[in-house]
Amino acid sequence: MPLRLGNPDHVCELQPIDFAAVARGFGVADWSVDDPAECGEALARSMPARRKIALTVASDTARELV
């Protein structure tokens, strides 16, 4: 383990975090969309709800976003 200023270097690796599950744990509703183009519609639907909502958007990071 490499030393830095006399202290061991510590590493913490986190697994992928399910942010929707974390939001639900705090009582926040979670909605998801499969296409980023659906975000506008999902946000418009969320406005009348008048509560906190976590919006999960599936995206393809390999595809170039325009």
C-alpha positions in Angstrom: 0.0 0.0 0.0 1.6 3.3 -1.0 2.3 5.9 1.7 1.4 9.6 1.4 2.7 11.9 4.1 3.2 8.9 6.3 -0.5 7.8 6.1 -1.6 4.8 4.2 -3.6 5.5 1.0 -7.2 4.2 1.4 -9.5 3.3 -1.4 -13.2 2.8 -1.3 -14.9 1.2 -4.3 -18.7 1.6 -4.4 -20.8 -0.7 -6.5 -23.3 1.0 -8.9 -25.7 2.9 -6.8 -29.5 2.6 -7.4 -30.4 6.2 -6.9 -34.1 5.5 -7.4 -34.0 3.0 -4.5 -32.3 5.6 -2.3 -34.9 8.2 -3.3 -37.7 5.7 -2.4 -36.0 5.2 1.0 -36.5 8.9 1.6 -40.1 8.8 0.6 -39.5 10.4 -2.8 -41.5 9.0 -5.8 -39.3 7.7 -8.6 -40.3 7.6 -12.3 -38.2 6.4 -15.1 -38.0 6.9 -18.9 -36.3 4.7 -21.4 -35.6 7.4 -24.0 -34.1 10.8 -23.1 -36.5 12.4 -25.6 -39.3 11.4 -23.1 -37.9 13.7 -20.3 -40.0 16.7 -21.2 -43.2 14.7 -21.1 -42.2 13.1 -17.8 -41.3 16.4 -16.2 -44.6 17.9 -17.4 -46.5 15.0 -15.8 -44.6 15.5 -12.6 -45.6 19.2 -12.1 -49.2 18.5 -11.0 -48.0 16.0 -8.5 -46.6 18.8 -6.3 -44.2 16.5 -4.6 -40.5 15.5 -5.0 -39.8 13.1 -7.8 -36.6 11.4 -8.8 -36.5 10.9 -12.6 -34.3 8.1 -13.8 -33.3 8.3 -17.5 -31.9 5.3 -19.3 -29.3 6.5 -21.8 -26.7 4.9 -24.1 -23.4 6.6 -23.3 -21.8 5.0 -26.4 -24.2 6.9 -28.6 -23.4 10.5 -29.5 -26.0 12.8 -28.0 -27.2 15.5 -30.3 
